[in-house]
Amino acid sequence: MQRILVVDDAELNRNLLQHILEDDYTVDLAENGEQALRILEENRQETAALLLDLRMPKMDGFAVIMQMREKGWIQRIPVLIISGECAVETENRCFELGVSDFIRKPFVSSTVKNRLKNTIELFDCKNRLEMKVEEQEETLKKQDEIIRIQAEKLKEAKSFHRLMLEYQSAIMEVETRLKSLNAEFSQEYNRNPFESIKSRLKTPESIYEKLERKGYPATVENIREQLMDVAGVRVICSFPDDIYRLAELFTGQDDITVLRVKDYIRNPKPNGYRSLHLILSVPIFLSGGKKKMNVEMQFRTIAMDFWASVEHKLKYKKDVEDAEEIVGQLKICADSIETLDYRMQEIRNRIDNRDAAPATEKNMLQEPPSG
Ligand code: 0O2
């Protein structure tokens, strides 16, 4: 059963209204505004309407209405004023404050019941409609948010794919120049400065992991600014002196800038890793014009490459038995590879009748000046 709160200081009126309504509603009674607000505080959710007298001691009907407005209750609980004859101005003020209807004294049972029933139904309809509108607004807001996020992702994805295309172009540019040098050497000197090229574009997972490790948020801007090795070209040469000769030839091209040199052949890593790493700025030519892209080039001998690929497996494999011992073995192998590489180079020099001075001593790429 729905609850009705009757608020009137006259006991007679309270009893009369209770008598009229008690068959259809649970009727709560209050004899002043303060009591009414206390009851409402407790039974607000179940109260279907308030029958309110205007003139009461302690807290009058207007004060109750004002409090209900402040608390936002008047939008949900209809208020019907119990009144005798009252001035038009008073009536108008009540309606302005959000009162729904008037029930006149003396009470006519059927009129009281009908007015109350109609008001409750009307309010119920209004409330349900408002809830629907609120729900729809909420749904629309969520949809807007989803569209906004998707648009941002799309934009990000679009610029990410664009950036990857530019790095891919940089890789192709480097590969083409390397192949041209190879073709020239092959024709002019009957030898190849390198054995093979392996190129790779860093995977999105690897890009994300590296940015995270370096403490940068994963944005397209940070990929461009903070990562130097998104485009990677590995050049595998037969002999150590080929590495330096080719690197010199390549970096000598007038539109290539050397940004960083890490010479792990001259300064091997403690684990024995040997390779010459160059970070280069390479021009690409797309429809919008020329653009400079960073490319990481790694130069190593066939033997160094073989070693690195085996060692790489160890790095990514978990729970390898005797890992420490394997690390030691790998270091011994790396040192043997260095000896072997230079011995093979000497043999080649003897076959070719060349000066046997180690190329690492002769052609040393220098770190670019900082700034
Ligand atoms: P992946 O999968 O090849 O991309 P920095 O870029 O300067 O912040 P980083 O990346 O450590 O730091 O630079 P470094 O030392 O020049 O290494 C770059 C790449 O060289 C590595 O890339 C490896 O490919 C390779 N490399 C370096 N050290 C070793 C090593 O000890 N063993 C092997 N097998 N390869 C090595 P990534 O990013 O690690 O991986």
Residues whose N, C-alpha, C, O or C-beta is under 5 A from the ligand:
A	BS01	0O2	K262 Y273 H277 A308 E311 H312
